[in-house]
């Protein structure tokens, strides 16, 4: 445990310029709040590490995003940012649609521009900190991050405490890793003082591939409680309608629309999308002003006011649970199914995870025993806090 008032830097994937990553922002916020409550001075890296990716890693990111953008028509995955980092049109559009996110970061998260300059300057900067916490979210998922950076390769030879909190591989395998990345991870994870993962499958991946023991902990957002989040939305008016079916869908498909329609009809609730007027695809058409995402407070208020929630988002599922709302989670394999399975299995809510319209009526009728869910969460929160207090 660190003695006295220590300076801790959190390294996570929340992507300040990402307009739709509510979960990423809130897990960064939650982890910082928890560490501050433990008496630490905490800062979080602000801009992520896109500009520091190697040419090889940047190329992989480009291919991954190009497939999503051109083949799957998922226009949020605009690929050229990984080849032309100062691409003016992209930067201008991002700035417009992320205005509410920027406000939240500026107001609630103490940040630092850590990843500026070269590797040598990073080594000098590290010396100002007592510890670096990696996590949470999919920091160890190869297509979404820079593996050397998130395994803290730049801290080699430096005396500093290294802790992974609720790190996620995003999947239940390491097939997305290159041999070189596995080698780097295997070497660098030995430098960590403690490793915890968000999914149960992460324990196996650490053991079998990285020869490291890891423990399972909660996503940082679940270390705070409902009242902590209500403080962020005190000024948000309640919705006019009391009969809201809140929908928070990251990857819209005709199949998901059918699921929403069926639940809406069964429950006699009006669907209300917790998102912008138009989707991210409109950046291509220069309609960025219509793609501005709601503020964090409005997004949270949606869960407060909902009668029922339908989501394909991991953190959409998390906040449905934190606000004790009935919900269904539509499995989203491309974004990583293991995190859904791990969370819902832990809380005995596996039946809330669906892939089709089958049994929807039965699921909607079944009440969630939130007394039991909250009991399990409380115990798991104690374990997670014990991990942090032991190693920081």
C-alpha positions, 0 to 999 in steps of 0.5 A: 500500500502506498504511504501518505498522499500519493500521485496516481495516473490512470491509463484507460480507454475513454477517448475524449474525442469519442462521442458515444463512449459514455461507459468509457467516460464514466468508468474513468470518472468512477475510478478517479473518484474511488482513488481520490476517496482513498486519499490519492491525488489522481489524474487520467490521461486525456487524449489516448494514444492514437497518435503514438501507435506504431505504423504496424499497429496503426495499419491494423487499426485502419484495416479493422475500421475500414472493414467496419466502415465500408463492408459492414456500413458501421460509419462510426468506425471512420478509418482514416484517422489512423493514417492521417492523424490531423485529418481536418474534416474528421477532427472538426466533426469530432469536436462538434459532436463531442462537445457534451463529452468535453464539458463532462471531462473538463468539469469532472475528470482531472486530466493530463496530456501524458502521451506527448513527445517521444518515448524518452520524454515519457520515461521522464514524466513517469518519475513524477508519479508514485503509481500507474493504474491501467484500466478499466475497459478493453485496454488489453484488446489488441484492435482497440489499444496499443499493447506495448503502451497499455502493458506499460512497456515505457516504464521499464527500468523505472521504480514505480508501482504498476497496477491493472484494475479491471483490465479487459481483453474484450474476448475469451481468446488472444487470437487478435494478438500478434506473436510480437504483442503476446511476447511484449505482454508476457514480458511487461506484465511481470513488471506489474505489482498486481493484476485484476481483470473485469471478466472471469475469462481474463483470469484464464487468459492471464494464467495460460498465455501470460503466466500471471495470476489475476483476480476478478473485480468489478467494472469501476462504474459499479464501485459507485452507487446509484446515489453517486450518479444521481448527484450528476443529474440533479438538474435534469428534468424528468421525462414528460412521459412515465411510460418510457422504454429506454433503448440504447443501441450501439450497433443498429440492425433490423433484427434489433429493431424487431426486438425493440418493437416486440417489447414495446408492444408487449409492455405498452411502452413508447421507445425512447432512444438515448442518443442523437437525432442522427447517427455517426454516419452523418459525419460523412455527409457533413451533418455533424451538428445533428449527430451531437450526443446527449450530455452525460447527465441526460444519458444517466437520466434516461436510466433513472426515468426508464420503465424498461431498458433494451440495450446492446451496450455493456455499460448500458447493461451496467447502468440498468442494473445500478438503477435497478431497472428491468432490462434485456441485453442484446448480445453484441459479439463483435464488441466482446460477448465475454463481458456480458456473460461474465457480469450477468452470470455473476449476478444470476441474470443470464436469462436477460441476455438475448440474441433473438425475439424468442422467449421475449414475452417470458423475459419481460414478465419475469421480475428481477430479484434486485434484492439478491442482485444488490447483495451480490454486488455489495460483496463483490464491491468489498472484494474489489475495494480490498484489491485497490486498498491492498495494492495502492 
